[in-house]
């Protein structure tokens, strides 16, 4: 077995100098009820290395000899009941890695196919969740995992049990594990409701300090040169870390969370306006685990602060365009300078009062003095603390619920709305910020695809309603269709088995064909020329695109952005799953200059051709945003027509969003849509509300007629 990189050798994961990632991992293995950890960060930041190294510092577990699923004493194993007196052995904690392409059958378990076909017996074959029991389940690139699988994982992690009801199988088993996910935000985000289900989330980035970077490289090169010798150098630190984890687990139940500390946690969560009560529960559990890690008997202000920084940032995001993070100044203001007092002692005659010796006259470190307020514990957060600041904090007015900004097409015109944006000092046109996004109408790709599961266009998928059955061949696979398998065997004029039983052969196997929804490549080709630069027009266009980007995020699409202005076109954003990056590029997009329409269409065609070669199953949806004018270069109109014909020849589902507005219109975008064989859509009709209003108006007029 290859030597794993020591956990304590990772810069930032040393036991006495844990960064947020190292601390979050340690706390969640001390108290698995926290709900797991999601590590977000750019590539090359030791996310996977830290998770794989964590299993080596976890204390071994006691299991029955010969049990495949690491059940605890007294639990029923999927291998059958173990009689009393069965010997037990110590086994390292298992680290089960869930691949992104795993199916629901592989995760949960399903019918044992070989026994069903060869013996006619319906038996349960456990999945990865059974193997992860009492261990660590690691999902790399969790943001690329299908949403329904993420739901399954999070439900199992929260309930500690898996129930399977499928394919004639009814089974259940314990599944208590530490769930750890890693992701690169550049490749797409998790939905907010899935983010909320992770207990803790940390943001990691490569260090900018040259000395720290050099130390990382030095350690890695030393490990690659001699893994065993390198690991021996950190063996003592690993043993110390393991012993401290064991001590914290044993000490966890003795940590007291006073009513004052619990109220302070509730105040913090309310101040940051997090949804629901899961944040309060996770913060309380994390604070208790942190106190146990530090060896304290009471939860202090420092524990609550550290817990809030790990449990709250990802729960404040309302949409993918919100920046993650927590306002630490507001957190310190809500926490205040005083420690939460412990609960008052029970009277001596109370049945709940433990028999404890009287407290000494002189309070120990961390114990409450005669004021009832415990001192700050010694630690890095309080070593340099001076006398408390008695200056009263300015009282801010209560924030009212922010009013949603009216839609761009409903906003009152201001005098400068129809004026072009003014050039800046550097000659570049100033940008116009978009308005508040709205719910757009559904734009989908025609036909039936076979792409990655999503929520936009019709496709053959692993989930959805069943539309037939076929042999498992080519790119189509799925769950066993038992009835069709039996029908195929019955229709075959082959002799039956012993006793007249139906004999099954491998070519009788049939899998279900299901129709669901797929994700698409939503590619924007945006006209940023001077004819689109009027403030009102550009604001409408940017608001429409922002709304479509938010819709693409919800539907799990990949997005790309091509812009054209001046003398040419550029790929402002190569196709990516990160719609928040696309939103930032859109907001920074300047407008002005001539209109190189041909260049924009040709650049878009090259992107589509490149992406088709990279992933033929990812079908593109092209959205061209323009007023249809072509004014750059010789024979601008002719070249734009030939470019449109070339793009139309790629047979891509295209929508032309017409940015032209006002009483006098040239209708050039409509003509462009005809050449592209595309749907023509005015920018004011992108919203679903506008579509519903139009349909109601037409229905009413027909009824009146």
C-alpha positions as CSV (number, residue, x, y, z in Angstrom):
1,X,0.0,0.0,0.0
2,X,1.5,3.4,-0.9
3,X,2.7,5.6,1.9
4,X,0.3,8.4,2.6
5,X,1.5,11.9,3.3
6,X,1.5,12.6,7.1
7,X,-1.3,14.9,8.2
8,X,0.9,16.9,10.6
9,X,3.4,17.5,7.7
10,X,0.9,19.6,5.8
11,X,1.7,23.3,6.3
12,X,-1.3,24.6,8.3
13,X,-2.2,21.2,9.8
14,X,0.4,21.1,12.5
15,X,-1.3,20.2,15.9
16,X,-0.2,23.5,17.5
17,X,-0.9,25.7,14.5
18,X,-4.1,24.5,12.8
19,X,-5.5,26.6,10.0
20,X,-9.2,26.6,9.2
21,X,-9.0,23.4,7.0
22,X,-7.1,21.4,9.6
23,X,-9.2,22.5,12.5
24,X,-12.5,21.8,10.6
25,X,-11.3,18.3,9.8
26,X,-10.2,17.6,13.4
27,X,-13.4,19.0,14.9
28,X,-15.7,16.9,12.7
29,X,-13.9,13.7,13.6
30,X,-14.1,14.6,17.2
31,X,-17.9,15.1,16.9
32,X,-19.3,13.6,13.7
33,X,-22.7,15.0,14.6
34,X,-21.4,18.3,13.3
35,X,-22.3,17.0,9.8
36,X,-19.1,16.9,7.8
37,X,-16.9,19.4,6.1
38,X,-16.9,21.0,2.7
39,X,-13.5,22.3,1.6
40,X,-13.6,24.9,-1.2
41,X,-10.5,26.1,-2.9
42,X,-8.4,26.6,-6.0
43,X,-6.5,23.7,-7.5
44,X,-3.3,22.6,-5.9
45,X,-4.1,23.6,-2.3
46,X,-3.7,20.2,-0.7
47,X,-7.4,19.5,-0.3
48,X,-7.3,15.9,-1.3
49,X,-3.9,15.3,0.4
50,X,-5.3,16.6,3.8
51,X,-8.4,14.4,3.6
52,X,-6.5,11.2,2.7
53,X,-3.9,11.9,5.4
54,X,-6.7,12.4,8.0
55,X,-7.6,8.7,8.2
56,X,-4.1,7.8,9.3
57,X,-4.4,9.9,12.5
58,X,-7.8,8.6,13.5
59,X,-7.8,6.0,16.4
60,X,-8.5,2.4,15.3
61,X,-11.9,0.9,15.8
62,X,-12.9,-2.4,17.3
63,X,-14.8,-4.7,14.9
64,X,-15.9,-8.3,14.7
65,X,-13.3,-10.5,13.1
66,X,-14.2,-11.2,9.5
67,X,-16.9,-8.5,9.3
68,X,-16.7,-6.5,6.1
69,X,-18.7,-3.5,7.3
70,X,-17.1,-2.5,10.6
71,X,-20.2,-2.7,12.7
72,X,-19.8,-1.9,16.4
73,X,-20.4,-4.5,19.1
74,X,-24.1,-5.2,19.4
75,X,-25.0,-3.9,15.9
76,X,-26.3,-6.3,13.3
77,X,-24.0,-6.7,10.3
78,X,-25.0,-7.2,6.7
79,X,-22.9,-10.3,6.8
80,X,-25.3,-11.8,9.3
81,X,-25.6,-11.7,13.1
82,X,-22.5,-12.5,15.1
83,X,-23.1,-14.8,18.1
84,X,-21.9,-13.8,21.6
85,X,-18.3,-14.5,22.1
86,X,-17.3,-13.7,18.6
87,X,-13.7,-12.4,18.8
88,X,-13.0,-8.7,17.9
89,X,-10.0,-7.1,16.4
90,X,-8.7,-3.6,16.0
91,X,-8.9,-2.2,12.5
92,X,-7.8,1.2,11.0
93,X,-10.6,3.6,10.1
94,X,-11.6,3.1,6.5
95,X,-11.5,5.9,4.0
96,X,-14.0,5.3,1.2
97,X,-13.7,7.5,-1.9
98,X,-16.8,8.1,-3.9
99,X,-16.1,8.7,-7.6
100,X,-18.0,11.5,-9.4
101,X,-19.4,9.0,-11.9
102,X,-20.9,6.7,-9.3
103,X,-24.5,5.5,-9.8
104,X,-27.2,5.4,-7.2
105,X,-27.0,1.6,-7.2
106,X,-23.3,1.8,-6.3
107,X,-23.8,4.3,-3.5
108,X,-26.9,2.8,-1.8
109,X,-26.7,-0.8,-3.0
110,X,-29.2,-2.8,-5.0
111,X,-30.2,-6.4,-6.0
112,X,-27.3,-8.8,-6.4
113,X,-27.4,-9.2,-10.1
114,X,-25.3,-12.4,-10.4
115,X,-27.3,-14.3,-7.8
116,X,-30.6,-13.0,-9.4
117,X,-29.6,-14.2,-12.8
118,X,-27.9,-17.5,-11.9
119,X,-29.9,-18.6,-8.9
120,X,-33.2,-16.7,-9.2
121,X,-32.6,-15.3,-5.8
122,X,-33.3,-11.7,-4.8
123,X,-30.4,-10.7,-2.5
124,X,-29.1,-7.3,-1.4
125,X,-25.6,-6.2,-2.5
126,X,-24.5,-3.3,-0.2
127,X,-23.1,-0.1,-1.6
128,X,-20.4,2.3,-0.7
129,X,-22.3,3.8,2.3
130,X,-22.2,0.4,4.0
131,X,-18.4,0.2,3.6
132,X,-18.0,3.8,4.9
133,X,-19.7,2.9,8.2
134,X,-17.7,4.2,11.2
135,X,-15.2,5.7,8.7
136,X,-14.7,8.6,6.4
137,X,-16.5,9.1,3.1
138,X,-14.6,11.3,0.8
139,X,-16.2,12.9,-2.3
140,X,-13.7,14.8,-4.5
141,X,-15.3,17.4,-6.8
142,X,-18.6,17.1,-4.9
143,X,-20.0,20.0,-6.9
144,X,-19.8,17.8,-10.0
145,X,-21.8,15.0,-8.4
146,X,-25.4,14.6,-9.4
147,X,-27.7,16.5,-7.1
148,X,-29.8,13.4,-6.2
149,X,-26.6,11.6,-5.1
150,X,-25.6,14.6,-2.9
151,X,-29.0,14.5,-1.3
152,X,-28.6,10.8,-0.6
153,X,-25.2,11.3,1.0
154,X,-26.3,14.2,3.2
155,X,-29.5,12.4,4.3
156,X,-27.5,9.3,5.3
157,X,-24.9,11.4,7.1
158,X,-27.6,13.2,9.1
159,X,-29.7,10.1,9.9
160,X,-26.9,7.6,10.4
161,X,-28.8,5.0,8.6
162,X,-29.6,3.9,5.0
163,X,-32.9,2.4,3.9
164,X,-33.1,0.8,0.4
165,X,-36.5,0.1,-1.2
166,X,-35.9,-0.7,-4.9
167,X,-35.8,-3.5,-7.4
168,X,-37.7,-5.8,-5.1
169,X,-35.2,-5.3,-2.3
170,X,-36.1,-4.0,1.2
171,X,-33.1,-3.5,3.3
172,X,-31.6,-1.1,5.9
173,X,-28.3,-0.7,7.7
174,X,-26.3,1.7,9.9
175,X,-24.2,4.3,8.0
176,X,-22.5,6.6,10.5
177,X,-19.6,8.2,8.8
178,X,-17.7,11.5,8.5
179,X,-18.6,13.1,5.2
180,X,-15.9,15.3,3.6
181,X,-16.3,17.0,0.3
182,X,-13.8,19.0,-1.7
183,X,-14.5,21.3,-4.7
184,X,-13.0,24.0,-6.9
185,X,-15.5,26.8,-7.2
186,X,-14.3,27.6,-10.7
187,X,-15.9,24.4,-11.8
188,X,-19.4,25.3,-10.5
189,X,-21.2,25.8,-7.2
190,X,-23.3,23.7,-5.0
191,X,-26.9,24.7,-4.6
192,X,-27.5,26.8,-1.4
193,X,-29.8,24.1,0.1
194,X,-27.0,21.5,-0.4
195,X,-24.4,23.9,1.0
196,X,-26.5,24.2,4.1
197,X,-26.5,20.5,4.7
198,X,-22.7,20.5,5.2
199,X,-21.9,21.2,8.8
200,X,-18.7,23.2,8.2
201,X,-17.2,24.9,5.2
202,X,-13.7,26.4,4.7
203,X,-12.1,28.4,2.0
204,X,-8.5,27.5,1.2
205,X,-6.0,29.2,-1.0
206,X,-2.3,28.8,-1.7
207,X,-0.1,30.9,0.6
208,X,1.2,34.1,-0.8
209,X,4.2,34.3,1.5
210,X,7.3,33.0,-0.3
211,X,8.7,31.4,2.8
212,X,5.5,29.4,3.3
213,X,5.4,28.4,-0.3
214,X,9.0,27.3,-0.2
215,X,8.4,25.2,2.9
216,X,5.5,23.4,1.1
217,X,7.7,22.6,-1.8
218,X,10.6,21.5,0.4
219,X,8.4,19.0,2.3
220,X,6.8,17.6,-0.8
221,X,10.1,17.0,-2.5
222,X,11.4,15.3,0.6
223,X,8.4,13.0,0.7
224,X,8.7,12.1,-2.9
225,X,12.4,11.3,-2.5
226,X,11.7,8.9,0.5
227,X,8.1,8.5,1.6
228,X,8.9,6.0,4.5
229,X,11.8,8.1,5.9
230,X,9.7,11.3,5.6
231,X,6.8,9.7,7.4
232,X,9.1,8.4,10.2
233,X,10.2,12.0,10.8
234,X,6.6,12.9,11.6
235,X,5.6,9.7,13.4
236,X,5.8,11.3,16.9
237,X,3.7,14.3,15.8
238,X,1.1,11.9,14.3
239,X,0.9,9.9,17.6
240,X,0.5,13.1,19.6
241,X,-2.3,14.2,17.3
242,X,-4.0,10.8,17.5
243,X,-3.8,10.9,21.3
244,X,-5.2,14.4,21.5
245,X,-8.2,13.4,19.3
246,X,-8.9,10.4,21.6
247,X,-8.7,12.6,24.7
248,X,-11.0,15.2,23.1
249,X,-13.6,12.5,22.2
250,X,-13.6,11.2,25.8
251,X,-13.8,14.8,27.1
252,X,-16.6,15.8,24.7
253,X,-19.5,14.7,26.9
254,X,-18.1,16.6,29.9
255,X,-18.1,20.0,28.2
256,X,-20.8,22.3,29.4
257,X,-22.7,24.6,27.1
258,X,-24.3,27.1,29.5
259,X,-27.6,28.8,28.8
260,X,-25.8,32.1,28.3
261,X,-23.4,30.6,25.7
262,X,-26.4,29.0,23.9
263,X,-28.2,32.4,23.9
264,X,-25.0,34.0,22.5
265,X,-24.9,31.5,19.7
266,X,-28.5,32.2,18.9
267,X,-27.8,36.0,18.8
268,X,-24.8,35.5,16.4
269,X,-26.9,33.4,14.0
270,X,-29.8,35.9,14.1
271,X,-27.4,38.8,13.5
272,X,-26.2,37.2,10.3
273,X,-29.7,36.4,9.2
274,X,-29.1,32.7,8.4
275,X,-32.1,30.6,7.3
276,X,-33.5,28.0,9.6
277,X,-32.1,26.6,12.8
278,X,-29.5,24.2,11.4
279,X,-26.8,26.9,11.8
280,X,-27.5,27.3,15.5
281,X,-27.3,23.5,16.1
282,X,-24.1,23.1,14.1
283,X,-22.5,26.2,15.7
284,X,-23.3,24.8,19.2
285,X,-21.9,21.4,18.4
286,X,-18.8,22.9,16.9
287,X,-18.2,25.1,19.9
288,X,-18.5,22.2,22.2
289,X,-16.0,20.1,20.1
290,X,-13.6,23.1,20.0
291,X,-13.7,23.4,23.8
292,X,-13.0,19.6,24.1
293,X,-10.1,20.0,21.6
294,X,-8.7,22.8,23.8
295,X,-9.3,20.7,27.0
296,X,-11.8,23.1,28.5
297,X,-14.8,22.3,30.6
298,X,-17.0,25.2,29.5
299,X,-17.7,26.8,26.1
300,X,-16.1,30.2,26.0
301,X,-16.3,33.2,23.7
302,X,-13.3,32.0,21.8
303,X,-15.0,28.6,21.1
304,X,-18.2,30.3,19.8
305,X,-16.2,32.7,17.6
306,X,-14.1,29.9,16.0
307,X,-17.3,27.8,15.5
308,X,-19.2,30.7,13.9
309,X,-16.3,31.3,11.4
310,X,-16.6,27.7,10.3
311,X,-20.3,27.1,10.4
312,X,-21.9,30.3,9.2
313,X,-20.2,31.8,6.0
314,X,-21.7,29.4,3.5
315,X,-25.2,29.7,5.1
316,X,-25.3,33.4,4.3
317,X,-25.2,33.0,0.5
318,X,-28.6,33.6,-1.0
319,X,-27.6,33.1,-4.6
320,X,-24.3,32.1,-6.4
321,X,-23.3,35.7,-7.0
322,X,-23.0,36.4,-3.2
323,X,-19.4,36.4,-2.0
324,X,-18.7,33.9,0.7
325,X,-17.3,35.0,4.0
326,X,-18.2,36.5,7.3
327,X,-17.9,40.0,8.6
328,X,-15.6,39.5,11.6
329,X,-16.1,43.0,12.9
330,X,-19.9,42.3,13.2
331,X,-19.2,38.9,14.8
332,X,-17.0,40.5,17.5
333,X,-19.5,43.2,18.1
334,X,-22.3,40.6,18.6
335,X,-20.1,38.4,20.8
336,X,-19.0,41.4,23.0
337,X,-16.0,41.4,25.3
338,X,-17.3,39.4,28.2
339,X,-17.4,35.6,28.5
340,X,-20.8,34.0,28.8
341,X,-21.3,33.1,32.5
342,X,-21.8,29.4,33.4
343,X,-25.1,28.1,34.6
344,X,-25.7,28.7,38.3
345,X,-24.9,25.7,40.5
346,X,-27.7,23.3,41.5
347,X,-28.8,23.5,45.2
348,X,-27.1,20.8,47.4
349,X,-30.4,19.0,48.0
350,X,-31.3,18.9,44.3
351,X,-31.5,15.4,42.9
352,X,-29.6,16.6,39.8
353,X,-26.7,18.1,41.8
354,X,-23.5,16.1,41.5
355,X,-21.4,15.4,44.5
356,X,-18.5,17.7,43.9
357,X,-15.9,19.1,46.3
358,X,-16.2,22.7,47.2
359,X,-14.4,25.1,44.8
360,X,-11.2,26.7,46.1
361,X,-11.2,30.3,47.1
362,X,-8.8,31.3,44.4
363,X,-10.2,30.7,40.9
364,X,-8.1,28.7,38.5
365,X,-7.4,29.8,34.9
366,X,-10.6,29.8,32.9
367,X,-12.8,29.5,36.0
368,X,-15.3,32.2,37.0
369,X,-14.2,34.7,39.6
370,X,-16.5,36.5,42.0
371,X,-18.1,38.4,39.1
372,X,-19.4,35.2,37.6
373,X,-17.5,35.7,34.3
374,X,-14.8,33.3,33.3
375,X,-11.5,34.7,32.2
376,X,-10.3,34.4,28.7
377,X,-8.4,31.1,28.4
378,X,-4.8,31.4,27.4
379,X,-4.3,31.0,23.7
380,X,-3.2,32.7,20.5
381,X,-6.4,34.7,20.3
382,X,-6.0,36.2,23.7
383,X,-2.3,36.4,24.4
384,X,-1.9,39.9,23.2
385,X,-5.2,41.2,24.5
386,X,-5.0,44.3,26.5
387,X,-7.5,45.8,28.9
388,X,-11.0,45.7,27.7
389,X,-12.2,48.7,25.7
390,X,-14.9,50.5,27.7
391,X,-15.8,52.8,24.9
392,X,-19.5,52.1,24.1
393,X,-20.1,50.7,20.6
394,X,-22.2,52.9,18.4
395,X,-25.7,51.5,18.1
396,X,-26.6,51.0,14.5
397,X,-30.2,51.4,13.4
398,X,-31.9,48.0,12.8
399,X,-31.6,47.0,9.2
400,X,-34.9,46.6,7.4
401,X,-35.4,43.8,4.9
402,X,-33.8,45.0,1.7
403,X,-36.4,45.8,-1.0
404,X,-35.9,44.0,-4.2
405,X,-35.0,46.3,-7.0
406,X,-37.6,46.7,-9.7
407,X,-37.0,44.9,-13.0
408,X,-35.1,46.8,-15.6
409,X,-38.0,46.9,-18.1
410,X,-40.3,48.3,-15.4
411,X,-37.9,51.0,-14.1
412,X,-38.9,54.6,-14.7
413,X,-36.8,56.3,-17.4
414,X,-34.2,58.8,-16.1
415,X,-32.9,61.6,-18.3
416,X,-29.6,59.9,-18.9
417,X,-31.1,56.4,-19.6
418,X,-31.0,56.9,-23.4
419,X,-27.6,58.5,-23.4
420,X,-24.5,56.5,-24.3
421,X,-22.1,55.7,-21.4
422,X,-19.4,58.3,-21.1
423,X,-15.8,57.3,-21.9
424,X,-13.4,57.1,-19.0
425,X,-10.0,58.8,-18.8
426,X,-8.3,55.8,-20.5
427,X,-10.6,56.0,-23.5
428,X,-12.5,52.8,-22.5
429,X,-16.3,53.1,-22.2
430,X,-17.6,53.0,-18.6
431,X,-19.6,50.0,-17.6
432,X,-23.3,49.9,-16.7
433,X,-24.3,47.7,-13.8
434,X,-27.3,45.3,-14.3
435,X,-30.5,45.5,-12.4
436,X,-32.0,42.9,-10.1
437,X,-32.4,39.5,-11.8
438,X,-35.8,38.1,-12.5
439,X,-37.2,34.7,-13.4
440,X,-36.6,34.2,-17.1
441,X,-38.6,32.0,-19.4
442,X,-37.3,28.5,-20.1
443,X,-35.0,28.3,-23.1
444,X,-34.1,24.7,-24.1
445,X,-32.4,22.7,-26.8
446,X,-34.6,21.0,-29.3
447,X,-34.6,17.3,-29.6
448,X,-33.6,14.5,-27.2
449,X,-30.1,14.4,-25.8
450,X,-27.9,12.1,-23.7
451,X,-25.9,14.6,-21.7
452,X,-25.1,15.1,-18.1
453,X,-28.1,15.2,-15.7
454,X,-29.5,18.7,-15.2
455,X,-32.7,20.6,-15.4
456,X,-33.0,22.2,-18.8
457,X,-33.5,20.1,-21.9
458,X,-35.1,16.7,-22.5
459,X,-32.7,13.8,-22.5
460,X,-32.2,10.1,-21.9
461,X,-31.0,10.0,-18.3
462,X,-30.4,7.7,-15.3
463,X,-33.3,9.4,-13.5
464,X,-36.8,10.4,-14.7
465,X,-39.8,8.6,-15.9
466,X,-39.4,5.2,-17.6
467,X,-40.1,5.2,-21.3
468,X,-38.9,1.8,-22.3
469,X,-36.2,-0.9,-22.0
470,X,-33.2,-2.0,-24.0
471,X,-30.0,-4.0,-23.8
472,X,-27.2,-2.2,-22.0
473,X,-25.0,-1.2,-24.9
474,X,-23.3,2.0,-26.1
475,X,-23.7,5.0,-24.0
476,X,-27.1,4.0,-22.6
477,X,-27.1,2.2,-19.3
478,X,-29.4,2.2,-16.3
479,X,-31.0,0.1,-13.6
480,X,-32.2,-3.4,-14.2
481,X,-35.6,-3.7,-15.7
482,X,-36.5,-7.0,-14.2
483,X,-39.9,-7.5,-15.9
484,X,-38.5,-6.8,-19.4
485,X,-35.6,-9.1,-18.6
486,X,-38.0,-11.9,-17.8
487,X,-40.1,-11.2,-20.9
488,X,-37.0,-11.4,-23.1
489,X,-36.1,-14.8,-21.6
490,X,-39.6,-16.1,-21.9
491,X,-39.9,-15.1,-25.6
492,X,-36.7,-16.9,-26.4
493,X,-37.4,-20.5,-27.6
494,X,-34.6,-22.0,-25.5
495,X,-35.1,-25.0,-23.2
496,X,-35.9,-24.3,-19.6
497,X,-33.7,-25.2,-16.7
498,X,-34.2,-28.0,-14.1
499,X,-37.7,-28.2,-12.8
500,X,-39.1,-26.1,-15.7
501,X,-37.4,-22.9,-14.4
502,X,-36.9,-20.1,-16.7
503,X,-33.2,-20.1,-17.8
504,X,-31.7,-16.6,-18.0
505,X,-28.8,-15.7,-20.2
506,X,-26.7,-12.5,-20.3
507,X,-28.2,-11.4,-23.5
508,X,-31.7,-11.4,-21.9
509,X,-30.6,-8.6,-19.6
510,X,-32.6,-5.4,-20.1
511,X,-32.1,-2.0,-18.5
512,X,-34.7,0.8,-18.1
513,X,-34.6,3.7,-20.5
514,X,-35.6,6.9,-18.7
515,X,-36.4,10.3,-20.0
516,X,-35.3,13.2,-17.7
517,X,-33.5,16.5,-18.1
518,X,-29.9,17.3,-19.1
519,X,-27.6,20.2,-18.5
520,X,-26.4,22.2,-21.5
521,X,-23.7,24.6,-22.6
522,X,-25.3,28.0,-22.5
523,X,-23.1,30.2,-24.7
524,X,-23.7,33.9,-24.8
525,X,-22.6,36.0,-27.8
526,X,-23.0,39.6,-26.6
527,X,-22.9,42.8,-28.7
528,X,-21.0,45.4,-26.6
529,X,-20.7,48.0,-29.4
530,X,-21.7,51.6,-29.3
531,X,-25.2,50.9,-30.6
532,X,-25.9,48.9,-27.5
533,X,-24.2,51.4,-25.1
534,X,-27.3,53.5,-24.2
535,X,-27.6,53.2,-20.4
536,X,-31.2,52.0,-20.4
537,X,-30.6,49.5,-23.3
538,X,-27.4,48.1,-21.8
539,X,-29.0,47.9,-18.4
540,X,-31.9,45.9,-19.8
541,X,-29.5,43.6,-21.7
542,X,-27.2,43.0,-18.7
543,X,-30.2,42.3,-16.5
544,X,-31.6,39.8,-18.9
545,X,-28.2,38.0,-19.2
546,X,-27.7,38.0,-15.5
547,X,-31.2,36.5,-15.1
548,X,-30.3,33.8,-17.6
549,X,-27.0,33.1,-15.8
550,X,-28.8,32.6,-12.5
551,X,-31.2,30.3,-14.3
552,X,-28.3,28.4,-15.8
553,X,-26.8,27.9,-12.3
554,X,-30.1,26.4,-11.0
555,X,-30.2,24.1,-14.0
556,X,-26.6,22.9,-13.6
557,X,-25.5,24.2,-17.0
558,X,-22.1,25.1,-18.3
559,X,-21.8,28.7,-19.4
560,X,-19.5,30.7,-21.7
561,X,-19.3,34.3,-22.8
562,X,-18.1,35.8,-26.2
563,X,-18.2,39.6,-26.6
564,X,-17.6,41.7,-29.7
565,X,-17.0,45.4,-30.0
566,X,-14.6,47.8,-31.8
567,X,-12.5,45.8,-34.3
568,X,-13.0,42.2,-33.1
569,X,-14.4,39.6,-30.7
570,X,-12.9,37.9,-27.7
571,X,-13.8,35.0,-25.4
572,X,-14.5,36.9,-22.2
573,X,-15.1,33.6,-20.4
574,X,-14.2,30.1,-21.7
575,X,-17.0,27.5,-21.0
576,X,-17.1,26.8,-17.3
577,X,-19.5,25.7,-14.6
578,X,-18.7,28.8,-12.5
579,X,-21.6,31.2,-13.3
580,X,-20.5,33.6,-10.6
581,X,-17.3,34.3,-12.6
582,X,-19.5,34.9,-15.7
583,X,-21.6,37.3,-13.7
584,X,-18.5,39.3,-12.6
585,X,-17.2,39.4,-16.2
586,X,-20.7,40.6,-17.3
587,X,-20.7,43.4,-14.7
588,X,-17.3,44.6,-15.8
589,X,-18.2,44.4,-19.5
590,X,-17.7,47.8,-21.2
591,X,-19.7,49.0,-24.2
592,X,-18.7,51.3,-27.1
593,X,-17.2,51.4,-30.6
594,X,-18.2,49.8,-33.8
595,X,-20.0,46.5,-34.3
596,X,-17.9,43.6,-35.6
597,X,-20.9,41.3,-35.9
598,X,-19.2,38.8,-38.3
599,X,-16.2,38.4,-36.0
600,X,-18.5,37.8,-33.0
601,X,-20.4,35.0,-34.8
602,X,-17.3,33.4,-36.2
603,X,-15.6,33.4,-32.8
604,X,-18.7,31.8,-31.3
605,X,-18.8,29.1,-34.0
606,X,-15.2,28.2,-33.2
607,X,-16.0,27.8,-29.5
608,X,-18.9,25.5,-30.3
609,X,-16.8,23.4,-32.6
610,X,-14.1,23.1,-30.0
611,X,-16.6,22.2,-27.2
612,X,-18.2,19.6,-29.4
613,X,-14.9,17.8,-29.9
614,X,-14.2,18.0,-26.2
615,X,-17.7,16.6,-25.1
616,X,-20.0,15.5,-27.9
617,X,-22.8,14.8,-25.4
618,X,-22.9,18.4,-24.1
619,X,-25.4,20.1,-26.4
620,X,-25.0,23.9,-26.8
621,X,-27.7,26.5,-26.5
622,X,-26.6,29.7,-28.2
623,X,-27.9,33.1,-27.0
624,X,-27.0,36.0,-29.3
625,X,-27.6,39.4,-27.7
626,X,-27.5,42.2,-30.3
627,X,-29.5,44.8,-32.2
628,X,-28.4,43.2,-35.5
629,X,-26.3,46.1,-36.8
630,X,-22.9,45.4,-38.5
631,X,-20.7,48.5,-38.9
632,X,-17.1,47.4,-38.6
633,X,-14.8,46.7,-41.5
634,X,-15.4,46.5,-45.3
635,X,-18.5,44.8,-46.4
636,X,-19.6,44.5,-42.8
637,X,-23.2,43.4,-43.7
638,X,-22.1,40.8,-46.3
639,X,-19.5,39.3,-44.0
640,X,-22.0,39.1,-41.1
641,X,-24.5,37.3,-43.4
642,X,-21.9,34.7,-44.4
643,X,-20.9,34.3,-40.8
644,X,-24.5,33.7,-39.8
645,X,-24.9,31.1,-42.6
646,X,-21.8,29.3,-41.3
647,X,-23.1,29.3,-37.7
648,X,-26.5,28.1,-38.9
649,X,-24.8,25.2,-40.6
650,X,-23.7,23.9,-37.2
651,X,-27.3,23.1,-36.4
652,X,-27.3,24.7,-33.0
653,X,-30.4,25.7,-31.1
654,X,-30.1,29.5,-31.1
655,X,-32.1,32.4,-29.6
656,X,-31.5,36.0,-30.7
657,X,-32.3,38.5,-28.0
658,X,-33.1,41.7,-29.7
659,X,-31.5,44.7,-27.8
660,X,-33.3,47.2,-30.0
661,X,-35.9,49.2,-28.1
662,X,-38.0,52.3,-28.7
663,X,-40.7,53.4,-31.2
664,X,-38.3,53.4,-34.2
665,X,-36.8,50.0,-34.9
666,X,-34.8,48.7,-37.9
667,X,-35.6,45.1,-37.3
668,X,-32.1,43.9,-38.1
669,X,-32.0,41.4,-35.2
670,X,-35.1,39.7,-36.6
671,X,-33.5,39.3,-40.0
672,X,-30.4,37.9,-38.3
673,X,-32.5,35.4,-36.5
674,X,-34.0,34.2,-39.8
675,X,-30.5,33.6,-41.2
676,X,-29.5,31.7,-38.0
677,X,-32.8,29.7,-38.1
678,X,-33.2,31.0,-34.5
679,X,-36.0,32.2,-32.2
680,X,-36.3,35.9,-32.1
681,X,-36.9,37.3,-28.7
682,X,-37.2,41.0,-27.7
683,X,-35.2,41.8,-24.6
684,X,-38.3,42.9,-22.8
685,X,-39.8,39.4,-23.3
686,X,-37.0,37.4,-21.6
687,X,-38.8,37.4,-18.3
688,X,-41.3,34.6,-17.5
689,X,-43.7,37.3,-16.2
690,X,-43.7,39.1,-19.5
691,X,-44.4,35.8,-21.3
692,X,-47.3,35.0,-19.0
693,X,-48.7,38.5,-19.5
694,X,-48.6,38.1,-23.2
695,X,-50.3,34.7,-23.1
696,X,-53.0,35.9,-20.8
697,X,-53.6,39.0,-23.1
698,X,-53.9,36.8,-26.2
699,X,-56.2,34.3,-24.5
700,X,-58.4,37.2,-23.3
701,X,-58.6,38.7,-26.8
702,X,-59.6,35.4,-28.3
703,X,-62.2,34.9,-25.7
704,X,-63.6,38.3,-26.3
705,X,-63.7,37.6,-30.1
